Amino acid sequence: MGVLAVSGAQCTCPFGTSPCSLQVTSQLSCLAEGKPIATIQDMQPGANLATFGMCSSLANPTVAAATAAALGVLTPQPCTMVPAGTWIPTNPKIMVGGIPCLTNEATLLCGFGAGTIKMISPGQTKVLV
């Protein structure tokens, strides 16, 4: 059983140095605890997800280049998260306007740094699905 994610949910990337807040823009009419419920379409860098600070993934070309220039010493670079598709919902039957909603168990893959973005807090605790 998952908890619906809403605007303000906290997300993390295993290669990032800081969590970021999820901002819902895909729909604003369906609410949980007075906050818009997130859908699989809320994954755009800048609009829905800020950066995760510094990226330490060698799959990220800027990190790989900086590390090579530093003679193999891992050199983190600013996060430039690029989603590899939409969020992967765990319960795609719960929908808002025909779009699957997100729960705290959903994941999002970063195509640039190869990280799996997860939620550490859904932003609300009362609506379970």
Buried (B, 14 or more C-beta within 10 A) or exposed (E): EBBBBBBBBBBBBBBBBEBBBBBBBBBEEBBBEEBBBBBBBBBEBEEBBBBBBBBBBBBBEBBBEBBEEEEEEEBBBEBBBEBEEBBBBBBEEBBBEEBBBBBBBBBBBBEBBBBBBBBEBBBBEEBEB
